[in-house]
Amino acid sequence: MTQSTEPSGSICKIRRSFLKCSAALAASSIFPQLIHANKGISSERTLEFINLHTDETLRSSYWANGEYDSNSLNEINHILRDHRANEVYEMDANLIDLLHLLHKTTDSKAPYHIISAYRSPQTNEKLRHQSTGVAKRSLHMQGKAIDIRLPDVELNRLRNAAVSLQAGGVGYYAKSNFIHVDIGRPRSW
């Protein structure tokens, strides 16, 4: 007779609850400005996108009445997919909230132009061989980064607004006409 080394079911439930609470607490401490800034903005959060590679458009109210709408988030995940591999990935809700806050901060009325969002590891590796600006462990592969522009906001102003939020990384690519934003540690280049 073998003895199980697995913890009992109740211990597993407690451990999972602890880990979920710890993750939520960590997210709230990393993104306090997003949490506080988004409170009181509205009871609904809506974003618009144009995927420049597929010509798809989306207007989605992804948050209402104090909670995320999973169907809307799935639509956002789809438009932000790796278009090269046609692979959909769950984008981090903190990144989506950052986009909402950035849109409000700039007073933009235009949809986000998507240059690159989720990248599969294969796509990221391919792009690394074509360009020196692609990180080996890119946050794009984790659904935590996006390359964007807003056609009604000067690129320099968009970058400055993103940097002022101190919610993650901001890269400025003036020659290619986009900025990179992610929810990693605050930094800029």
N, C-alpha and C positions, 0 to 999 in steps of 0.2 A: 504494500500500500504506500503510495507516494503522498507526501504532504505538500499542500499548496503553499507557495511562497507569495501568492497574491494577497493583498490586504482584503479584508472583508468588504462587502458591498457598502456598508454604511461609512466606512473609512474612505472609500473611493469617492462617495458622494460629497463628503466633507472636504476632501482634497480638491475635487473639481470646483466646489463652491468657493473655496479659498483662492484657487488660481483665478477664477473668473473675477472675483472681487479685487484681487491684487492687480489684474490687468486693467480693470476699470479705473482703479485708483491711480495706477501709473499713467494711464491715458489722460486722466483729469489733471494730473500734476504737470504733465508735459505740455498739454494744450489748454491751460487755464484761460488764456486770452481768447481762444476760440469759444470756449464754453460761456464765458461772461459776455463776450461780444455778440454771440448769437442769441442770448437770452434777450427777449424784448425786441429783436429785429422785426419779427412777425410770427404769426402762428403757423406760417407756411414757408417752406424753403423751396424755391424753384430755380432750376438751372436750364440753360439752353446751350446746345452744342451743335457744331458742324464738324464732321470728320472730313478733313481735307483730302484724305486718301480714298474714301468710299463715297463721298458726297451725301452721306446720310445726315439727317438732321434729327434733333430730339429736343423737345421741351418737356421737362419732367418736374413735377412737384414731389420731391423725394422725402419730405419730412412735413408732417402736419399733426396738429393736436398733441404735440409732445413726443412723437415717435416717428421712426423711420418707416417708410413704405417699402416693403421688400420687393414688390413688383416694379416699382419705379427704380429702385437700386439695381435690379436685374437689367432693366432697360439701359441704365447708365453703364453698367458693366459691359453690355453688348456693344454700345457705340464706342467705348474706350478700349475695346479688345485689340489684340495684336492682329492687325489686318493682314500682315504677311503670312501668318500661320493660321489665320481665322480662329484664333484661340481666345476664349472668353475667360476672364479671371475676376475674382471678387475684389473690387477696388476698396481700399480702406475708407470707411465712412469719415474719418478725420480729414482725409484729403478732399473728399466731396464738400465737407463743411468749410474747409479752407478756401476752396473755389468760390463757394457762396459768399463768404466773408470778403474775399478779394473783389468780387463783382460789386458788392455793396460799397466797399471802401472807395472804389474808383468811380462810382455812379454810372457805370456802363449800362447801356441799353441794348448792347449787341450780344449775340451768342458767342461762346468761346469757340475759337478755331483750334481744333485739336491737331497738333503736329505728331505727337507720340504719347501714348499713355502706357497701358500694359505692354510688356515685351516678354515673350517666352525666352527661356534661357538660350535656345537655338538662335532666335532672332537677335538677341543682345550680343551673342558671340559673333554673329555675322557682321553686325554693325560695328563692333569693336575692331574688326579687321579692315573696315572701310574708313574709319575715322579715329582720330586720337582723342576725341571728346567723350567717348562712351566708357563708363566705368565697368570693371569686371563684375562687381557685385552691385550693380545698379538697382536702386530702389524701384525702378520701373518693373523689375521682375517680381516684386512683392506687392504690386498694386498701390504703391505709396508715393509715386512720382508721376508728373505729367508735364509735357511741353506744350505751351499755349501762346496765344495772342488774343487780344480783343481789338477788333478793327476800329473801334471808336475811342480807344485809349492809346496815346503815344507810348511806344514800347518802354522808353526810359521811365515814364510815369508809372507804368504797370510794374516794372521792376522795383521802383522805389516804394510803391504801395506794398508789394509783397515783402520786401525787406522790413518795412516798418511793423509788420504784423509779428515778426520774430517767432514764427510758427514752424520753421523748418528751413531747408536749403533753398536758395534762389540763385539760379544761373542766368546770365545775361548773354544772349547770342544775337547781337545787333545785326551782323552780316546775314544771318539766316532768318531774322525777323521773328524771334520768339524768345520767351523766357521759360526756364525750367523751374517748377516748384515741387517740393517734396515735404514730407512730414518727418524727416530725419532731424538731426540736431541743427539748430539755427546756424547758418553760415552763408556766405555769398561768394560768388566768383564771376 
